[in-house]
Amino acid sequence: MISFTCDYCEGAHPLILEALQKTNLVQEPGYGEDVFCARAKEKIRAACKCPDAGVFFLVGGTQTNATVIDAMLRGYEGVLAVETGHIAVHESGAVEFCGHKVITLSQHSGKMDPEELDAWLERFHADETWPHMVFPGMVYLSFPTEYGTIYSKDELTRISDICRKYEIPLFIDGARLGYGLSSPECDLTLPELAGLCDVFYIGGTKVGALCGEAVVFPRGNVPPHFFTTVKQHGALLAKGRLLGVQFDTLFTDDLYFRISRNAIEQAMRLKELFRGRLFIDSPTNQQFPILTAEEAAALEGKVQFEIWEKLPDGRLVTRFATSWATTSEQVDCLESLFRQFR
């Protein structure tokens, strides 16, 4: 059985496990006050070219999204996202549980359209009854999106400019950031992305770490009492060193992006394998081939993948995700199985 279900089926990169073993008996303070976290933060600041950035290590993606959004919004504010956005669909209402409405806009291949965002905000502020409404206090994007698509530099710049115009922060969910920035179609660098948003995070859980995300406030614009808010949301590890060691390793010798590129290389092989069957044109590690119910059943017990949605004609949109650990041999095996459908 081989799995293309998601990008966190494996544990951690061997170099991370080695680093954890080597540092295991070193005594350090807790809650992220250790030398490993300090070293990782400096490496992340350097990679982002943001020397004044506030960097925090949180335990997972859902906790990170809920914590950042709650810390940056007032009680009467909500967050704008597309209808397929992770916070709107796949986080069990975590943001709403914190008291903030997720206000959804239409998605276009998983992305938010800058013109539609601008028009929505203009209509909101032109409505004389807006004081009775949930105020749009933030824009949330995923990079890559839930459909594996990515924003171009122009698109992200336009959205950033709109946020500046309306004086609301732009938050980028980077759970798969390494895969997005490593895509051959990406025209953004990490420093450029950092310069266009007010807060983002570098995903570790899906890109080689056992767990953990690195939240970055690029200009040192950390919300008041953010550390306390992190703890209040259950996103703080007492043994913060676990996250520090991992991110220190990931940002040594370009490891984070080297292993991200492996996922993209294998995903491009899947893209070629599924040519003519793709539901959407994804340039990253998630590919969405359309299979018949019979084809999906024929792969059962041999390959694990996700059913994304069912089409009106009964065919299935599926998701095959590669990861930092996906091997050429695994893709070879899938290709051999898939030949029976040709």
N, C-alpha and C positions, 0 to 999 in steps of 0.2 A: 504494500500500500504506500503510495506517495501522496503528499498533501500539498495542494495549492490553495488551501482554504483561506489563509490570511498570511500576514507578514510577521507574526509573532508565534509561530508554531514551535520554533526552536528556542533554546535557552539563551545563551549569550556567546559572543565571539570568544574563542579560546584565549586571546590575549587579555580579555577582561577577567576571565576565570583565573588566569595565571596571576594577574595583578592583585585580585582579591585574596588569593592564597598567600602571596608574598607579604602582603600587608596585614594579614589576619590578626597577628598577635601584637601589632603596634597599638599602643594605647593613645587614644585621641579623644578630645571632647565630643559631646553629642550635638544633635540638632543642626548639623551643617557647619559647626565652628571648627572643624578639623582641617588639617593641612591639605588633605586631598581635595576637599571642596574649594579651598582657597586657590589651589593650583589650577583646578579645572576652570574656575571662574576667570582667571587671568588668561587662560588659553582661549576661552570663548570670546572674551572681550577683544583679544587680538584677532581672532578669526573674523569677527564682525566689524572690526575697525571702529569699535565704540569703547574708547578707554574709560568713559564714565558710566558705562552700563551697569545697572543693577541686575544681578544674576541670582536666581533662586532655583533650587532643585526640589521638585515635587514628585510624588510617587507614581502618578498615572495621568492619562489624558483627560478622563472625565473630571477627576478632581481638579486638574489644572484649569480646564475651561470654566468650571463652576466657580472656582476660587478667584481667578483673574476677573471674571465678569462681575462677581459680587463685590470685589474690592474696588472696582473702578466706577460702579454705577451707584447712584442714589436710589432710595427706596421706590421712587416714582418713575424710574427709568427702565426701559427695556433695551434689547439688543436686536439689531437688524441682521438677518441671515437669509440665505436662500432656502426654499422649502425642502431641499435635499441635504441641507447642512447637517453636520454631525450633531450639533447641539439641538437641532430641531427634530431629529429622527432617532438617533441611536444612543441617547444618553439618559433614557428613562425619566425625562423631565427634570434632570438635575438642576438646570438653571432656574426653571420655574419653582422648584423646591426651595431655592434661595430667595424667592420673591420677585424675580424679574421675568417679564414676559419675553418670549422669543417671537419677534415680529418677522413674519416670513414674506419674502419677495419671490417672484418667479425665477426659476433656474434655467440656464441655457448651457447645456452640456455640463451641468454641475456648477456653473459659474454665475456670479452676479454681474448684471449689465450696468456699467457706470451711468448711462443715460437714464435707465429706469430708476436707479438709486437716487439720482439728482432730482428727477421728476417727483418721486415719492416724497422726498424731504421737502421739496418746494410746496407740494399740495398740503402736506401736514402743517407747515408754518403759515400757509395762507388761510387755513381753516380757523375761523374765529372761535370755534369751540375746543381748540387744542388743549386748553388747560384741564379739560375733563378727560383727556386721553392719556395713555401710557406714552411718556416722552421717549423718543428715539435717542438713547444716550451713547450708543456705540455701534460700530459696524464690525461684524465677524465674518472672516473668510477662512477657508481651508486651503492650504497649499501643500500638496495637491488636493483637489476636491474629492468628494466621495466617488466620482466617476473617473478618477485618475487624471483629470485634465489640470492644466496649470494656467495661471494668469501670465500674460506677457508683461514686459516692463511698462509698455504704454498703458495697458489696462489697469495695472496696479497703481501707476502714477495718477491716472484719472480718478480712480476711487480715492486715493490718498488726498488729492486736491479737493474733492467733494467733502471729505471729512474735515479738512482744514476750514473749508468755507462755512460749514455748519458748526464748527468747533466741537466735534465729537471725536473720540479716539478710534483708531483702526487697530483691530486685534486679529492677528494671523495665527491660526491653529496649524502648527508645524509638526503634527504627529508623524507625518511621512516626509518631513522637510528634505532630508537627504536625498530621497528618491526624486523629488520635484526638481531640486537644484542640479541633480546629476543627469536629468533628461537631456538628450541632444537637442530638443526643441526649446529648452529654457534659455532665455536671453537675460536672465537676472543673476547677479552674484549674491552671496550672503550679505556682504556689506550694503549692497544696493537695496535689498529687501529690508534690512534693518533700518535704513534711512527713510523708508516710505511708510513705516507703521509706527505705532506708539507702544506696542507690546507684541511679542510673538514668543513662541516656544520651539525649542529644538527637540524633536522627538527622539527618545532613546529606546522606549519599549519596542517599537516596531523597526528600529534600525540598530540592532546589534547588542543592546543592553538587556539585562535581566528585567529591569523595570526602570522607570524614571523619565522625567522630562525636565529640560532646562528652560525656565522662563527668563526672558530677557526684556528689560526696560531700557531701550537703546540709549536714551539721553539721561539716564539716572532719574527718570521721572517715576520713581516708585511711589505707589499710593501710601498714604499714612498707615502705619501699623500693619504693613503687608505681612510680615512674619507672623504676627498674631492671627491674622485672618487665615493664613495657610494652616496654622495649627487648629484653628476653630473648625476648618472644613475637613479635618482628618487627612490632610495631604502632606503632613510633616513626619519624617522618619526620625525617631530618636537616634538610631544609628545612621545619621546622615552620611557618614563616610561611605556607606554602600553605594550611594549615588555619586559621591565625589570621585571615588576610585574609578567608577565606570566612565564618567564623562572625561576625567583626566586621561584615561586610556583612549577613548574615542577621538579626542582632539590632540593626540600625539601622532606625529608622522602621517597626518591626513587620513587616519584610519576611517573616520566617519564617512568620508566621501569615497574612499576606495571601496569600501564594502557596499556603499549605495550604488556605485557604478556596476557592481556585479549583478545586483537585482535588475537594473535597467537592461543590461546586456541579455540576461536570460528572458526578460519580459519581451524584448524585441524579437527573440526567437519565437515566443508564443504568438506574438502579433502576426508574424509571417505564417505560422502554422494555421492560424485561424482566419487568414485572409479571405475576404468575401463573406464572412459570418459575423463580423464585429458589430455590436450594437452601437458602439461609440468609438471615436478615434482617440484613444488614450496614449499619451507619450510616456507614461510612467509604468510603475510595476504592477498596476491592476489592469487586467484585460477582461473584456466582457463579450465572449462569444455567444452566439445564439445556437442552441441545440434543440433538437426535437426531444420529446419526452422519452422516445425509444433510445435515442443516443445517450441521453443522460443515464438511463437505466443500465445501458450496456457498460458504462464506466463504473457503475456502483461496485464497491468492493475492491476496486483497483486504484482509483484516483479519488481523492477528496477535493471538493470544490463547493462553492456556494451557489444556491439558486437566488438570483437577485430579484427577478420579477417574472411574472407569467404574461405572455403576450395574448391578445385576443384570439389568435389562431391556434393557441395551445402550445406554441413553442416557448422555450424557456431562455430568458436572459441569465447567463451564468457569470460568475466571477472567478477568475483564476489569478491568484496573486503570487508573485515571486517575492523573495526576501534576500537579505544580505547573505543568507546561507544556501540559497538554491544552487544546485549543481547542474552542470551540463548533462550529467548522466540522468538526472531526474527529468529534464526536458526531453532527452532522447527517448526515455521510456514513455512519456506522454505522447510523443510524436508517433511512436510505434503503435500505440493503442489507437490513436486517432486515425491512422491510415485506413482502418476498417470502414470509416464513414465516407471515404472518397470513391 
